Amino acid sequence: SCGRGPTLITMVAQHPQEDKIKKELTSLKLDPIVEEYVVSVAISVMEDGGKSRQLKTTLAPMLEDTCTDDELLTDVCHGVYTACFPDDTGEGDDDETDYLVDCRGIILAYAGKQLLKPTNVQLIRNHRYGVVGNNGVGKTTLLNRIASGEVKGFPQDIKVLYIQHEVYVDLDCTVLDFMEQQQKEGGTEAKLIQDALASIGFTDERMQSPVSELSGGWRMKLAIATAVTQKCDLLLLDEPTNHLDVASRNWLADYLVTLSSTTVCIVSHDYEFLNKTCTDVMHIANLQLAYYGGGFESFAASRPDVMEALPTITESGATAVINFPDPGKLDGVKSRSKPILELKNLTFFYPSADKPTLENVNAKMTVMSRVALLGPNGAGKTTLLRQMVGDLMHDQGTGKHKGEIVTHHNLRVAYIAQHSMHHLEDNLRRSPVQYVQDRFVTGLDKELSKRETMKLSPEEELLREKIGNIQEVVGRAVRGGELSYETKRCGRDDETFWEPLGSLKCKDPYVMKLCLNYDEKLKAFQSGAEVRPCTEKEILKHLADFGISHRLAQSGRIKGMSGGQKCRLVLASAVWNKPHLIALDEPTNYLDNETLNALSSALKNFKGAILVISHNQQFIEDVTTEKWAVEAGQVKIIQTAKETRALRQSNSQGDLEMSASQETMSPESSHNSLADMGAAQ
């Protein structure tokens, strides 16, 4: 039973049962050296909660040349376990257990590293498993292999659905269209799809809205809807609570518990969520899988030693290191208080919306700004951030947009999207080194050219080739006190024309895209890209600063990387251009404890501006000094940098006064206080 773990830990330390185990092994007539090893392995298996069945599965490959009698080995393993735990009835270790998946002796490796030695994947039908273990032990890799059926002996007659860190979608389609695309093979009727979406909480209006407008919580609900319609036997979820606020996490936990006909496996660092949802725990350690019934709370109580070692998202004390490149001075900005990005009466509508997502927004940032965007899911935080970094067109063709965003023309921006696969989904079969090389092979970031704010549509390309129209931007300078661009016109190749920015803004929208693309060329040059070769040596050095080893960077494939590793790769790639502003949408998701604290430390030391969306309150307090509340289309600055400094000084003074008060306590009063504490405990 799951309560046997702590008892056996004592046994291992004192070895009181070793003689009993050896006595049961006598009939196998083992060599003394082999016998000692088998005893140690048996102790390890039982320490991890294994019983006679797990003992046999683990020992059989080792003893295949020594013991060919399967029945004898079964009796011996049963005798070993019974000798150590005579009071255990053996419940849960019989052959009548209804396993949905029962794969014996599997081996798992990734990027040249062995993750599992011969062990068993055993999932009881309709149970919900929390998959836990230290970072790097192979939790995500195991789910990947199960989802693809690449596990020896995996049943071929069960339906598996894998919901990964992100919902992979065509952002241009509606929710209903996406669901219909997902159900083509299954032949699910449209009425059933609509009923499934409605049962998850989708209204008719939301079903017709673009997937790109969904918040993280609604994207997870969309993914769950696919599980409802496909009626899967095995549901795999990898960090499902990332991007979810408290209400969405509670909804998901409550919903998973209602899946009475589905077996569920959940990888998560959110142990409160696992406690609400799981009937069992699968613990990965020492290259083995160990199973514990009774739920997560029972596991935590029986294995406090394991809980102490598991990674969390709340502990402090980073040992990992992240180093952001120094952006240097922003050319043209002599004062650190001068705005580098400003929103002026900004109003934004999505094409299908009757109400503005953002309305009359006024705000500004300097190179010293460290801003947190706060608000509930769906309030428009990500929309605002994407507008500010140039990832979303202000003019969506509605004719309702107003105001403008003024960005310094030399400002280099790094943007890490909420859904990290936004950058990686087309490169899953490449190594991290290959990904970075391809992304920056020309010195420019290829991801920028994919933005709707910079990529010319086919219609715009035709317009660009029309005689007399601006075809290319070839220069930029301040002329007559105003920023101007040197342009070439179609049909007039022998001459160029200088035009002020104000005039260019009044021309066809594609002209500003040409200007933005030219700006990025200059920014890449100014960031040192021309003297920073995109060689393997340079990339390995850069990735190492973000916790990605040389072996993983060279030999691993992005497809098999864990969520934390993918997020660090995206982060490292995004800051290759030495940005003045780092914009992060939910950066704490998928990060292990050490990397999260290292990121916090790196952002504190970063010599540029920061714009952050996060539900992690401690992270917000650590790295930002301004708080902007986004709700109902409005943006309000609820805490300025000056107010933050005053608050921190006040708290610091209070801590000093408390410390001084404690130091002046008399020995007697100090003794009494400690005594009172002891009594209270």
C-alpha positions as CSV (number, residue, x, y, z in Angstrom):
1,S,0.0,0.0,0.0
2,C,1.1,3.6,-0.4
3,G,1.7,3.9,3.3
4,R,4.6,1.4,3.1
5,G,7.1,3.8,1.7
6,P,8.3,5.4,5.0
7,T,8.5,2.1,6.7
8,L,10.8,0.7,4.1
9,I,13.0,3.8,4.1
10,T,13.8,2.9,7.7
11,M,14.5,-0.6,6.6
12,V,16.9,0.5,3.9
13,A,18.8,2.6,6.4
14,Q,19.1,-0.2,9.0
15,H,18.8,-3.3,6.8
16,P,16.8,-5.3,9.4
17,Q,15.0,-7.2,6.6
18,E,18.1,-8.1,4.5
19,D,18.4,-11.6,6.0
20,K,14.7,-12.3,5.3
21,I,15.1,-11.3,1.7
22,K,18.2,-13.5,1.3
23,K,16.3,-16.4,2.8
24,E,13.5,-16.1,0.2
25,L,16.1,-15.9,-2.6
26,T,17.8,-19.2,-1.5
27,S,15.8,-21.4,-3.9
28,L,17.3,-19.3,-6.8
29,K,20.9,-20.4,-5.9
30,L,22.4,-17.1,-6.8
31,D,26.1,-16.2,-6.9
32,P,26.8,-14.1,-3.6
33,I,27.7,-11.0,-5.6
34,V,24.5,-11.3,-7.7
35,E,22.5,-11.9,-4.6
36,E,23.7,-8.8,-2.9
37,Y,22.8,-6.8,-6.0
38,V,19.3,-8.4,-6.2
39,V,18.7,-7.6,-2.6
40,S,19.6,-3.9,-3.1
41,V,17.3,-3.7,-6.2
42,A,14.4,-5.4,-4.3
43,I,14.8,-2.9,-1.5
44,S,14.7,0.0,-4.0
45,V,11.6,-1.3,-5.8
46,M,9.7,-1.7,-2.5
47,E,10.9,1.6,-1.2
48,D,9.2,3.2,-4.3
49,G,5.9,1.4,-3.4
50,G,6.4,-1.7,-5.6
51,K,4.9,-5.0,-4.6
52,S,5.5,-8.6,-5.7
53,R,4.4,-8.0,-9.2
54,Q,6.7,-5.0,-9.6
55,L,9.5,-7.1,-8.1
56,K,9.1,-9.8,-10.6
57,T,8.9,-7.4,-13.6
58,T,12.1,-5.7,-12.4
59,L,14.1,-8.8,-11.5
60,A,13.1,-11.0,-14.4
61,P,15.5,-9.4,-17.0
62,M,18.4,-9.6,-14.5
63,L,17.8,-13.2,-13.7
64,E,16.8,-14.5,-17.2
65,D,20.1,-16.6,-17.4
66,T,19.8,-17.8,-13.8
67,C,16.1,-18.5,-13.4
68,T,14.1,-19.9,-16.3
69,D,11.2,-21.1,-14.2
70,D,8.6,-18.3,-14.3
71,E,6.4,-19.8,-11.6
72,L,9.4,-20.2,-9.2
73,L,10.3,-16.5,-9.7
74,T,6.7,-15.5,-9.1
75,D,6.7,-17.4,-5.8
76,V,10.1,-16.0,-4.7
77,C,9.0,-12.4,-5.4
78,H,5.8,-13.0,-3.5
79,G,7.7,-14.5,-0.6
80,V,10.2,-11.5,-0.5
81,Y,7.3,-9.0,-0.3
82,T,5.4,-11.0,2.3
83,A,8.5,-11.4,4.4
84,C,9.0,-7.7,4.5
85,F,5.3,-6.7,4.9
86,P,3.5,-9.7,6.5
87,D,0.5,-7.5,7.3
88,D,-0.1,-6.3,3.8
89,T,-3.1,-8.1,2.1
90,G,-1.6,-7.4,-1.3
91,E,-4.6,-5.5,-2.5
92,G,-3.8,-3.9,-5.9
93,D,-1.2,-6.4,-6.8
94,D,-3.3,-9.2,-8.1
95,D,-3.8,-10.3,-11.7
96,E,-7.5,-9.2,-11.7
97,T,-6.6,-5.5,-11.8
98,D,-8.3,-3.9,-14.9
99,Y,-5.4,-2.2,-16.6
100,L,-6.2,0.1,-19.6
101,V,-2.4,0.1,-20.3
102,D,-0.1,-2.6,-19.0
103,C,3.3,-2.3,-20.7
104,R,6.1,-4.2,-19.0
105,G,9.9,-3.6,-19.1
106,I,9.9,-0.5,-21.2
107,I,13.0,1.6,-21.7
108,L,13.0,5.4,-22.4
109,A,15.8,7.6,-23.7
110,Y,16.0,11.1,-25.2
111,A,18.9,13.0,-26.7
112,G,21.4,10.3,-25.8
113,K,20.3,10.3,-22.2
114,Q,18.6,7.2,-20.6
115,L,15.4,8.3,-18.8
116,L,13.9,5.0,-17.8
117,K,15.5,1.6,-17.4
118,P,13.2,-1.5,-17.6
119,T,10.1,-0.5,-15.8
120,N,6.3,-0.8,-16.2
121,V,3.7,1.6,-17.5
122,Q,0.5,0.4,-15.8
123,L,-2.6,2.6,-15.9
124,I,-5.8,1.3,-14.2
125,R,-8.9,1.9,-16.2
126,N,-10.8,5.1,-15.3
127,H,-8.2,6.2,-12.8
128,R,-6.6,9.7,-12.8
129,Y,-2.8,9.8,-12.4
130,G,-0.7,12.8,-11.4
131,V,2.8,12.3,-13.0
132,V,5.5,13.9,-10.8
133,G,9.2,13.9,-10.6
134,N,12.2,16.2,-10.7
135,N,12.8,18.3,-13.8
136,G,14.5,16.4,-16.6
137,V,13.5,12.9,-15.5
138,G,11.3,12.5,-18.6
139,K,7.7,13.3,-17.7
140,T,6.9,15.1,-20.9
141,T,8.9,12.7,-23.0
142,L,6.9,9.8,-21.5
143,L,3.6,11.4,-22.4
144,N,4.9,12.1,-25.9
145,R,5.8,8.4,-26.4
146,I,2.5,7.2,-25.0
147,A,0.6,9.6,-27.2
148,S,2.4,8.4,-30.3
149,G,2.1,4.8,-29.3
150,E,5.9,4.4,-29.3
151,V,5.8,2.2,-26.1
152,K,6.5,-1.5,-26.3
153,G,3.3,-3.4,-25.9
154,F,1.1,-0.4,-26.0
155,P,-2.5,-1.4,-26.9
156,Q,-3.6,-0.4,-30.3
157,D,-7.4,-0.5,-29.7
158,I,-7.6,2.5,-27.4
159,K,-8.2,6.1,-28.3
160,V,-5.6,8.6,-26.9
161,L,-5.9,12.4,-26.8
162,Y,-2.9,14.5,-25.9
163,I,-3.5,18.1,-24.7
164,Q,0.0,19.7,-24.6
165,H,1.2,23.1,-23.4
166,E,-0.7,24.9,-26.1
167,V,-3.7,24.3,-28.2
168,Y,-2.4,24.0,-31.8
169,V,-4.8,25.9,-33.9
170,D,-5.3,27.8,-37.2
171,L,-5.7,31.3,-35.6
172,D,-7.8,32.5,-38.6
173,C,-10.6,30.0,-38.1
174,T,-13.6,30.2,-35.7
175,V,-14.0,28.0,-32.7
176,L,-16.7,25.9,-34.5
177,D,-14.6,25.6,-37.7
178,F,-11.7,24.4,-35.6
179,M,-13.8,21.8,-33.8
180,E,-15.2,20.5,-37.1
181,Q,-11.6,20.2,-38.5
182,Q,-10.6,18.2,-35.5
183,Q,-13.5,15.8,-35.8
184,K,-13.3,15.0,-39.6
185,E,-11.8,11.6,-39.1
186,G,-14.2,10.7,-36.3
187,G,-17.2,11.8,-38.3
188,T,-18.8,13.6,-35.4
189,E,-22.0,15.3,-36.3
190,A,-22.2,19.1,-36.2
191,K,-25.0,19.0,-33.6
192,L,-22.9,16.9,-31.3
193,I,-20.0,19.3,-31.6
194,Q,-22.2,22.3,-30.7
195,D,-23.6,20.4,-27.8
196,A,-20.2,19.5,-26.5
197,L,-19.0,23.2,-26.8
198,A,-22.2,24.3,-25.0
199,S,-21.6,21.8,-22.2
200,I,-18.1,23.4,-21.7
201,G,-19.6,26.9,-21.5
202,F,-19.3,28.2,-25.1
203,T,-22.2,30.5,-26.1
204,D,-23.3,30.6,-29.8
205,E,-21.5,34.0,-30.1
206,R,-18.2,32.6,-28.7
207,M,-18.5,29.5,-31.0
208,Q,-18.4,31.9,-34.0
209,S,-15.5,34.0,-32.7
210,P,-11.9,33.5,-33.9
211,V,-9.7,31.2,-31.9
212,S,-7.1,34.0,-31.8
213,E,-9.4,36.0,-29.5
214,L,-9.7,33.2,-26.9
215,S,-7.8,33.7,-23.6
216,G,-5.7,30.9,-22.2
217,G,-8.6,29.6,-20.1
218,W,-11.0,29.4,-23.1
219,R,-8.3,27.7,-25.2
220,M,-8.0,25.0,-22.6
221,K,-11.8,24.6,-22.6
222,L,-11.7,24.3,-26.3
223,A,-9.1,21.5,-26.0
224,I,-11.3,19.7,-23.4
225,A,-14.2,20.0,-25.8
226,T,-12.2,17.9,-28.3
227,A,-11.8,15.2,-25.6
228,V,-15.6,15.3,-25.0
229,T,-16.5,14.8,-28.7
230,Q,-13.8,12.2,-29.4
231,K,-14.7,10.1,-26.3
232,C,-11.1,9.1,-25.7
233,D,-10.1,6.2,-23.5
234,L,-6.9,7.9,-22.3
235,L,-6.5,11.7,-21.8
236,L,-3.0,13.1,-21.4
237,L,-2.5,16.6,-20.1
238,D,0.9,18.4,-19.9
239,E,0.8,21.4,-17.5
240,P,-2.9,22.1,-18.2
241,T,-3.2,24.9,-15.6
242,N,-0.7,27.1,-17.3
243,H,-2.3,30.4,-18.6
244,L,-5.3,29.7,-16.3
245,D,-6.6,32.0,-13.6
246,V,-8.1,30.6,-10.4
247,A,-11.6,30.3,-11.7
248,S,-10.5,28.4,-14.8
249,R,-8.2,26.1,-12.8
250,N,-11.1,25.2,-10.5
251,W,-13.4,24.6,-13.4
252,L,-10.9,22.2,-15.0
253,A,-10.3,20.3,-11.8
254,D,-14.1,19.9,-11.3
255,Y,-14.6,18.8,-14.9
256,L,-11.8,16.2,-14.9
257,V,-13.3,14.5,-11.9
258,T,-16.6,14.0,-13.8
259,L,-14.8,11.9,-16.5
260,S,-15.9,8.5,-15.2
261,S,-15.1,6.6,-18.4
262,T,-11.7,8.0,-19.2
263,T,-8.3,7.3,-17.8
264,V,-6.3,10.5,-17.2
265,C,-2.6,11.3,-16.9
266,I,-1.6,14.8,-15.8
267,V,1.9,16.3,-15.7
268,S,1.8,19.4,-13.5
269,H,3.8,21.4,-10.9
270,D,0.5,22.6,-9.5
271,Y,0.2,20.2,-6.6
272,E,-3.0,21.7,-5.3
273,F,-4.6,21.0,-8.7
274,L,-3.3,17.4,-8.6
275,N,-4.7,17.0,-5.1
276,K,-8.2,17.9,-6.4
277,T,-8.1,15.7,-9.5
278,C,-5.9,12.6,-9.0
279,T,-6.8,9.2,-7.7
280,D,-3.2,7.9,-8.0
281,V,0.3,9.3,-8.4
282,M,3.0,8.1,-10.8
283,H,6.4,9.1,-9.5
284,I,9.4,9.0,-11.8
285,A,12.8,8.7,-10.0
286,N,16.0,6.6,-10.3
287,L,15.0,5.7,-13.9
288,Q,11.9,3.9,-12.6
289,L,8.1,4.4,-12.3
290,A,6.4,3.9,-9.0
291,Y,2.7,4.0,-8.3
292,Y,0.8,5.2,-5.3
293,G,-2.9,4.9,-4.7
294,G,-5.1,7.1,-2.5
295,G,-4.6,10.4,-4.2
296,F,-1.9,13.1,-4.0
297,E,-2.5,14.0,-0.4
298,S,-1.9,10.4,0.6
299,F,1.2,10.3,-1.5
300,A,2.5,13.5,0.1
301,A,1.9,12.2,3.6
302,S,3.6,8.8,2.9
303,R,6.6,10.2,1.0
304,P,7.6,13.5,2.6
305,D,11.2,12.8,1.5
306,V,10.0,12.9,-2.2
307,M,7.8,16.0,-1.7
308,E,10.7,17.9,-0.3
309,A,12.7,17.2,-3.4
310,L,10.0,17.9,-6.0
311,P,10.2,21.2,-7.9
312,T,7.6,23.8,-7.1
313,I,6.8,27.2,-8.5
314,T,6.9,29.0,-5.2
315,E,10.2,28.3,-3.6
316,S,13.1,30.7,-3.7
317,G,16.9,30.4,-4.0
318,A,17.9,30.1,-7.7
319,T,21.1,28.2,-8.5
320,A,20.6,28.3,-12.3
321,V,21.8,31.3,-14.2
322,I,20.2,33.4,-17.0
323,N,22.2,36.2,-18.5
324,F,20.4,38.7,-20.7
325,P,22.6,40.6,-23.2
326,D,23.3,44.3,-22.5
327,P,21.1,46.3,-24.9
328,G,23.4,49.3,-24.8
329,K,22.1,52.9,-25.2
330,L,19.0,53.5,-27.4
331,D,20.3,55.7,-30.2
332,G,18.5,59.0,-30.2
333,V,17.4,58.8,-26.5
334,K,19.5,60.9,-24.2
335,S,17.2,61.0,-21.2
336,R,16.1,57.8,-19.4
337,S,12.8,59.6,-18.7
338,K,12.0,60.2,-22.4
339,P,9.1,58.0,-23.7
340,I,10.2,55.2,-26.0
341,L,6.7,53.9,-26.5
342,E,3.4,55.8,-26.1
343,L,-0.3,55.0,-26.5
344,K,-2.4,58.0,-27.5
345,N,-6.2,57.6,-27.3
346,L,-5.9,54.1,-28.5
347,T,-9.2,52.3,-29.4
348,F,-9.1,48.8,-30.8
349,F,-11.8,46.6,-32.3
350,Y,-11.6,42.9,-33.4
351,P,-13.4,42.4,-36.7
352,S,-16.2,40.3,-35.2
353,A,-16.7,42.4,-32.1
354,D,-19.4,45.0,-31.5
355,K,-17.6,46.5,-28.5
356,P,-14.0,47.7,-28.4
357,T,-11.4,45.4,-26.7
358,L,-9.5,48.6,-25.8
359,E,-10.9,52.1,-25.6
360,N,-9.2,55.5,-25.3
361,V,-6.0,54.1,-23.8
362,N,-3.3,56.5,-22.9
363,A,0.0,55.4,-21.4
364,K,3.7,55.5,-22.0
365,M,6.9,53.6,-21.3
366,T,10.5,54.8,-20.9
367,V,13.7,52.7,-20.9
368,M,13.4,52.5,-17.1
369,S,9.8,51.2,-17.2
370,R,9.0,47.8,-15.6
371,V,5.3,47.4,-16.2
372,A,2.9,44.6,-15.1
373,L,-0.4,44.2,-17.0
374,L,-3.0,42.9,-14.6
375,G,-6.6,41.8,-15.0
376,P,-8.8,38.7,-15.5
377,N,-8.5,36.3,-18.4
378,G,-10.2,37.7,-21.5
379,A,-9.8,41.4,-20.3
380,G,-7.5,42.3,-23.2
381,K,-4.1,42.1,-21.6
382,T,-2.6,40.1,-24.4
383,T,-4.3,42.3,-27.0
384,L,-2.8,45.4,-25.4
385,L,0.7,43.8,-25.2
386,R,0.6,42.6,-28.9
387,Q,-0.4,46.1,-29.9
388,M,2.5,47.7,-28.0
389,V,5.1,45.4,-29.4
390,G,3.8,45.6,-33.0
391,D,2.5,42.0,-33.3
392,L,-1.1,43.0,-34.0
393,M,-2.4,45.5,-36.5
394,H,-4.1,48.5,-35.0
395,D,-6.4,48.8,-38.1
396,Q,-8.3,45.5,-38.4
397,G,-10.4,46.8,-41.3
398,T,-13.4,47.8,-39.1
399,G,-13.0,51.5,-39.6
400,K,-13.6,51.9,-35.9
401,H,-10.1,52.1,-34.6
402,K,-8.8,55.4,-33.2
403,G,-5.6,56.9,-31.8
404,E,-2.1,55.7,-32.4
405,I,0.9,53.9,-30.9
406,V,4.2,55.9,-31.2
407,T,7.3,53.7,-30.9
408,H,10.9,55.0,-31.1
409,H,12.2,54.0,-34.5
410,N,15.5,52.5,-33.0
411,L,13.7,50.5,-30.2
412,R,14.6,46.8,-30.3
413,V,11.8,44.6,-28.8
414,A,11.9,41.0,-27.7
415,Y,8.4,39.5,-27.5
416,I,7.7,36.0,-25.9
417,A,4.2,35.0,-26.7
418,Q,1.8,33.5,-24.2
419,H,1.7,30.2,-26.1
420,S,5.4,29.4,-26.6
421,M,4.9,27.0,-29.5
422,H,3.9,30.1,-31.5
423,H,7.6,30.3,-32.3
424,L,8.5,26.6,-32.4
425,E,5.6,24.8,-34.1
426,D,7.3,24.8,-37.5
427,N,10.6,23.6,-36.2
428,L,9.8,20.6,-34.0
429,R,12.1,18.2,-35.8
430,R,15.1,20.5,-35.6
431,S,17.7,20.7,-32.9
432,P,17.8,24.0,-30.9
433,V,21.0,25.0,-32.6
434,Q,19.5,24.4,-36.1
435,Y,16.4,26.5,-35.0
436,V,18.5,29.5,-33.9
437,Q,20.7,29.3,-37.0
438,D,17.8,29.3,-39.4
439,R,15.9,32.0,-37.5
440,F,18.9,34.4,-37.6
441,V,20.9,33.2,-40.6
442,T,20.6,36.7,-42.3
443,G,21.1,38.6,-39.0
444,L,17.4,39.5,-39.0
445,D,14.8,37.6,-37.0
446,K,12.6,35.5,-39.3
447,E,9.8,35.6,-36.7
448,L,9.4,39.3,-37.3
449,S,8.7,38.9,-41.0
450,K,5.7,36.6,-40.1
451,R,3.9,39.4,-38.2
452,E,0.8,40.8,-39.8
453,T,2.2,44.2,-39.1
454,M,5.2,43.6,-41.4
455,K,4.3,40.9,-43.9
456,L,2.8,42.2,-47.2
457,S,-0.3,40.5,-48.4
458,P,-0.5,39.3,-52.0
459,E,-2.7,42.3,-52.8
460,E,-0.1,44.6,-51.2
461,E,2.6,43.0,-53.3
462,L,0.7,43.8,-56.4
463,L,0.1,47.3,-55.3
464,R,3.8,47.7,-54.7
465,E,4.6,46.7,-58.3
466,K,2.2,49.4,-59.7
467,I,4.0,52.0,-61.8
468,G,4.8,55.1,-59.7
469,N,4.1,53.5,-56.3
470,I,6.7,53.1,-53.6
471,Q,8.5,49.8,-54.1
472,E,11.3,49.8,-51.6
473,V,12.8,51.7,-48.7
474,V,16.5,52.1,-48.9
475,G,17.5,54.8,-46.4
476,R,16.5,56.6,-43.2
477,A,17.6,59.9,-41.7
478,V,16.4,63.0,-39.8
479,R,16.0,65.7,-42.3
480,G,14.7,69.2,-41.4
481,G,14.0,68.0,-37.9
482,E,11.7,65.2,-39.0
483,L,12.4,61.5,-39.5
484,S,12.4,60.7,-43.2
485,Y,12.8,57.6,-45.4
486,E,14.6,57.3,-48.7
487,T,12.3,55.4,-51.2
488,K,12.4,53.9,-54.6
489,R,9.3,54.0,-56.9
490,C,8.3,51.3,-59.4
491,G,9.4,52.3,-62.9
492,R,11.9,54.9,-61.7
493,D,14.9,52.8,-60.8
494,D,17.5,55.5,-61.4
495,E,16.5,57.9,-58.6
496,T,15.3,57.9,-55.0
497,F,12.9,60.1,-53.1
498,W,13.1,61.3,-49.5
499,E,9.7,61.6,-47.8
500,P,8.9,62.5,-44.2
501,L,7.3,59.9,-42.0
502,G,4.1,61.9,-41.6
503,S,3.6,61.9,-45.3
504,L,4.3,58.1,-45.6
505,K,1.7,57.4,-42.9
506,C,-1.0,58.8,-45.2
507,K,-0.2,56.5,-48.0
508,D,-1.3,52.8,-48.5
509,P,-0.7,50.7,-45.4
510,Y,1.9,48.6,-47.1
511,V,4.3,51.6,-47.2
512,M,4.5,51.6,-43.4
513,K,5.3,47.9,-43.5
514,L,8.2,48.6,-45.8
515,C,9.4,51.3,-43.3
516,L,9.1,48.9,-40.4
517,N,11.1,46.2,-42.3
518,Y,13.8,48.7,-43.0
519,D,13.8,49.8,-39.3
520,E,14.4,46.2,-38.3
521,K,17.4,45.9,-40.7
522,L,19.0,48.9,-39.0
523,K,18.2,47.6,-35.5
524,A,19.9,44.3,-36.3
525,F,22.9,46.2,-37.5
526,Q,22.9,48.3,-34.4
527,S,22.5,45.3,-32.1
528,G,25.9,43.9,-33.3
529,A,24.4,41.2,-35.5
530,E,26.9,42.0,-38.2
531,V,29.8,41.1,-35.8
532,R,27.9,38.3,-34.0
533,P,28.2,35.3,-36.3
534,C,25.4,32.8,-36.2
535,T,27.8,29.9,-35.7
536,E,27.3,26.8,-33.7
537,K,29.9,27.9,-31.2
538,E,28.2,31.3,-30.6
539,I,24.8,29.7,-30.3
540,L,25.9,27.0,-27.9
541,K,27.4,29.7,-25.7
542,H,24.2,31.7,-25.8
543,L,21.9,28.8,-25.1
544,A,24.1,27.7,-22.2
545,D,23.2,31.0,-20.5
546,F,19.6,29.8,-20.5
547,G,20.1,26.4,-19.0
548,I,20.2,24.4,-22.3
549,S,23.2,22.0,-22.3
550,H,25.5,21.5,-25.3
551,R,24.3,17.9,-25.8
552,L,20.6,18.9,-25.8
553,A,21.3,21.9,-28.1
554,Q,23.2,19.8,-30.6
555,S,21.6,16.3,-30.5
556,G,18.1,16.9,-29.1
557,R,15.0,17.7,-31.1
558,I,12.6,20.5,-30.1
559,K,9.7,18.0,-30.4
560,G,10.9,16.0,-27.4
561,M,11.9,19.0,-25.2
562,S,10.0,19.6,-22.0
563,G,7.8,22.6,-21.6
564,G,10.4,24.4,-19.5
565,Q,13.1,23.7,-22.0
566,K,11.0,25.0,-24.9
567,C,10.2,28.1,-23.0
568,R,13.9,28.8,-22.2
569,L,14.7,28.2,-25.9
570,V,12.1,30.7,-27.0
571,L,13.4,33.2,-24.4
572,A,17.0,32.7,-25.5
573,S,16.1,33.1,-29.1
574,A,14.0,36.2,-28.5
575,V,16.8,38.2,-26.8
576,W,19.5,37.3,-29.4
577,N,19.0,40.8,-30.9
578,K,19.9,42.6,-27.6
579,P,16.5,44.2,-27.0
580,H,15.8,47.4,-25.2
581,L,12.4,46.2,-24.2
582,I,11.5,42.6,-23.2
583,A,7.8,41.8,-23.4
584,L,6.7,38.6,-21.8
585,D,3.2,37.0,-21.8
586,E,3.0,34.5,-18.9
587,P,6.7,33.8,-18.8
588,T,6.6,31.8,-15.5
589,N,4.6,28.9,-17.2
590,Y,6.6,25.6,-17.7
591,L,9.6,26.9,-15.8
592,D,11.0,24.8,-13.0
593,N,11.8,26.5,-9.7
594,E,15.4,27.2,-10.4
595,T,14.8,28.7,-13.9
596,L,11.9,30.8,-12.6
597,N,14.1,32.4,-9.9
598,A,16.9,32.8,-12.4
599,L,14.6,34.6,-14.8
600,S,13.4,36.8,-12.0
601,S,17.0,37.7,-11.1
602,A,18.0,38.3,-14.7
603,L,15.1,40.7,-15.2
604,K,16.0,42.6,-12.1
605,N,19.5,43.1,-13.5
606,F,18.3,43.8,-17.1
607,K,19.3,47.3,-18.3
608,G,16.2,47.9,-20.3
609,A,12.4,48.1,-20.1
610,I,10.1,45.2,-19.1
611,L,6.4,44.6,-20.0
612,V,4.9,41.5,-18.3
613,I,1.7,39.6,-18.0
614,S,1.6,37.0,-15.3
615,H,-0.7,35.4,-12.7
616,N,2.3,34.7,-10.5
617,Q,2.0,37.5,-7.9
618,Q,5.4,37.0,-6.4
619,F,7.0,37.2,-9.8
620,I,5.2,40.4,-10.5
621,E,6.3,41.9,-7.2
622,D,9.9,40.9,-7.8
623,V,10.4,42.2,-11.4
624,T,8.0,45.1,-11.9
625,T,7.6,48.6,-10.5
626,E,4.4,49.8,-12.3
627,K,1.0,48.1,-12.4
628,W,-1.6,48.8,-15.1
629,A,-5.0,47.3,-14.6
630,V,-6.8,46.1,-17.8
631,E,-10.5,45.6,-17.5
632,A,-13.7,46.3,-19.5
633,G,-11.6,47.9,-22.3
634,Q,-10.0,50.4,-19.9
635,V,-6.4,50.7,-18.8
636,K,-5.7,52.3,-15.4
637,I,-2.3,52.9,-13.9
638,I,-3.0,51.7,-10.3
639,Q,0.6,51.9,-9.1
640,T,3.5,54.0,-10.4
641,A,7.2,53.4,-10.1
642,K,7.4,56.3,-7.6
643,E,4.7,54.7,-5.4
644,T,6.4,51.3,-5.6
645,R,9.7,52.8,-4.4
646,A,8.0,54.5,-1.5
647,L,6.2,51.3,-0.6
648,R,9.4,49.3,-0.7
649,Q,11.3,51.9,1.4
650,S,8.5,51.8,3.9
651,N,8.5,48.0,4.1
652,S,12.3,48.0,4.4
653,Q,12.2,50.6,7.2
654,G,9.6,48.5,9.0
655,D,11.8,45.4,8.8
656,L,14.8,47.3,10.2
657,E,12.7,48.6,13.1
658,M,11.4,45.1,13.8
659,S,15.0,43.7,13.7
660,A,16.2,46.4,16.1
661,S,13.3,45.7,18.4
662,Q,14.2,42.0,18.5
663,E,17.9,42.7,19.2
664,T,17.0,44.9,22.2
665,M,14.9,42.2,23.8
666,S,16.2,41.1,27.2
667,P,17.4,37.5,27.5
668,E,14.4,36.8,29.8
669,S,11.9,38.2,27.4
670,S,13.5,36.4,24.5
671,H,13.4,33.1,26.4
672,N,9.7,33.7,27.3
673,S,8.9,34.5,23.6
674,L,10.5,31.2,22.4
675,A,8.7,29.3,25.1
676,D,5.4,30.8,24.0
677,M,6.2,29.8,20.4
678,G,6.9,26.3,21.5
679,A,3.7,26.2,23.5
680,A,1.7,27.5,20.5
681,Q,3.2,24.8,18.3
